[in-house]
Amino acid sequence: MSLYNIAFRKRKSVKQIEESTDLVPKFDNRGLITAVTTDAMSGELLMQGYMNAEALRHTIATGEAYYYSRSRQTLWHKGATSGLVQQVVEMMIDDDQDCIWLKVKVTGGASCHVGYRSCFYRKVPVGLEFDSKQNQIELEFTDKEKVFDPAAIYGDAPNPTKI
């Protein structure tokens, strides 16, 4: 149960959703809304996650990023374990109100549980970079060094990502 009693209005019309000042987030059939997170200073894409209504309320009320962990099925305060807290500098919502964009300042300089700064640390070859003679795609690491050692922070805990 959320400690924050922030009410979201009911979605009534396209005009209300697209042209009013009403916050009427559209959660999917699982009760989730996509959230993309970028560095507030550089604009670098750090991660993509999901929020449920409780996570959205907590983020609004505290100014720190909360998400909903689909693998653990629980509210997730980003940085609660690692110390890599995301301070929200600005929160945006798209025209359909079905996607949140967080611009954050990250304590500790990393957002990825694997230890890299960003969760987007590998490049997929496309266009001229793509070799159609290969049977498999080879990803290219764009980050060469990790910001932190995940084992030092999380120990031998299983990877939170489901396979």
N, C-alpha and C positions, 0 to 999 in steps of 0.2 A: 504494500500500500504506500502510495506516495505521501511524503510529508508536505508537499507543496500542493496547495489547492488552486492550481491555475486551470481555469476552464477554457476549453476551446469551443468556439461557436459551432453550431450545426451548419453544414454546407447546404445552402438553399438555392443558389443560382450561379450560373457562369459569371454573371456580372459581379456578384459578391466575391467569388473566388478570384477572379482576375483583376477586378478594378476597385475593390474596396480596401479598407484598412483592417478588415476582419482577419484574424488568424484562424483559418479553417483547414488544418493539415489533413491530407488524405492518406490514411494508413491503409496498407494492403489487407488482403483477407487473413493475414497472420497477425495483423495489428502493428505492422512495421512501416517505417518510412526510410528511404535511402538518405544517407548523410555522407557527403564528400567533405574532406578536410584538407585545407591548404595552409601553408605557412603564411602568416599575416604580412610579413615583410617581403619575402621573395616571390610569393605566389606559387611556390613548389607544391605539387600534389603530394600529400603525405599519406592519406589512407581513404578508404571507403568503408563505411559500416552501416549499421541500421540503428534506428531509435524506435522505441515504442513510446506511448504517450508519457509514461513515467520518466523515461530517459530525457525526453524533450522538456518536460516540466523541470526536472533537476538541472538541466543545462541552462535553461532560461533563468531559474531562480539563483543559481550559484555562480554562474559565469565560468564554470569549468565543464569540459566535455564529458557527457555520459552517453553511453551507447547501450544497446541490447545485444548481448552475446547469444547468437543463435546456437552455437555449439554447447554452451553451458546453460542456456535458457534462463538467463538472469540479467539483472541490471548490472552494468559494468562502468565503473568510474575510471576513466582512462588515467593511468598512472598511479592508481591506488596501491598496487604491488611494486611497480618499478620505480616510482617517483617521477616518471616522465609525464607529468600532468599537463594537460592542454588547457591553457587559459584562453577563453574565447574573447577575441578582440571585436569580432563582428559575426553576426549570424544572418544569413539571407535565406529566403525561401523562393522557389521558382514560381512561374506564372500559374501552374496548375496546383500549386501547393502540395506537390507529392515528392519533393526533394529538398533537403536542407543542405546549405553550404556553410560550413564553419571556417572562419579565418582565425587561426590560433597562433599563440606564442607557446612554444613547447619548453618546459623546464627540462633540462638535460639534453636537449637537441635531437631527440629521436622519437619516432612514433611507431616503429615496427617492432613487434615482439621477437623478430628474428635477429635484431640488433642493428639493422640498418636505419638510417635517418628516415627514409620513406619506405612504405610498403611496396612502392613501385621501383624496384631496384634491378629489374631485368627488362631488356628490350627484345621485342619480337621482330624478326626481319620481315620487311614488307617491300613491295615494289622491286626495285633493282637490287635491294639487299637480299631478297628471297632467291634461293637457289632451287629451282624446280626439279633439278636432277636428284636432289637428296630425298630420301623417303621420310625423313623426320625433320622437324623444325629444331634448330639449335638456338636457344636463348643466349643473349649476351648480357653479362653483368655490367651495369652502368655504375654501380657503387663498388669500389674495390675493397673498402675497409668498413668494418662495423663500428658503430659509435659506442656500443657497449657489448659485454659478453652476456648473452641470455642465461647461461648456466650459473653465472655469479649472482644473478638477480632472482631467477625462477627456480634454481636448483635442478633437480632431476625430474621436475614436474613434467607430465606429458604435454606435448605441443597442443595448444588450445584449438588448433585448426583440425577439423574432422577430415579424414581422408575418404 
